[in-house]
Amino acid sequence: MPLLESPEILRSILETMHTGVYFVGRDQRIQFWNEGAERITGYLRQDVVGHFCRDFFPATGAEELTGYCEIGGALAEVLRDGKATCSDVSIRHRAGHQVLLRVWAAPIRGSEGTIVGAAEGFEEDRWSLDSDRRHRKLEEYSCMDETEEVLSRAYLRTILRQQLMAFAEHHLPFSVLGVKLNRISELRSQYGPAAIREILRVVARTMITNLRPTNSLGRLDDDTFLGVLPECNALEADRLGMRLQAIAGNMQVKWWGDNFPVTATLAIATAERDDTMEVLIRRAETRLAEKTRAGELQAK
């Protein structure tokens, strides 16, 4: 028998692929979950097989209206229409941070041509992988913050100086992104100061995995990060900020058996003529404070 006609060999190939692969039946329960899916999402096959995808990747935003989670929404569409799809989605990793994925979904047909299930393959966005490699290199030269996997304050200021020089000499636009953890005093009081480090790690990791490798994220204050976005004008920065703000509203932290949601507020500031580093940072902080107060008032 040819190798690829052996069900055992085919299953072994699928199980060990680096790319995430999983199958669902017509009832949308997960029937297969490979090692790649375990690595990318943090969920083991014994955790998910037999369950619905939405049990692990809850619907957010417009997806809530359909009842489908983001990663499983493509499979629901395939089961309904019988057409393969491809899309980019953001899911919540088991560790709590958001991960950007490229997802392919296709129908599985039985011997009579009817749809009996659907298969989905997914992989981490290439930019996220490149970003991880860059951070490992920077760690070798002590340019990373030890606690949240982001740039140190000193190296962040070096990057800002470089961008301001390029802006002054070549008029290359760039923007900065302020990211502030919400309710830090409340979280510290409820879960203790040790939990804050894990909370900040989840927020930082969410931002890192959803930024391009050319972008940088560093520590600005105890509860605030600052991203540097080269060659990014005001319009592009605003679009990015809107996308990231939606993602920043769907994070979760696990702490001593307790799962609780964590959110962050984002604000954009684009470099302007005659800006100094201090002026640009202060403008970002001011806009971040304004958005944080607006969010607190809206919550009341």
Summary of the structure (lengths in Angstrom):
residues: 300
radius of gyration: 21.6
end to end distance: 68.0
largest distance: 73.2
contacts: 930
relative contact order: 0.11
helix: 46%
strand: 27%
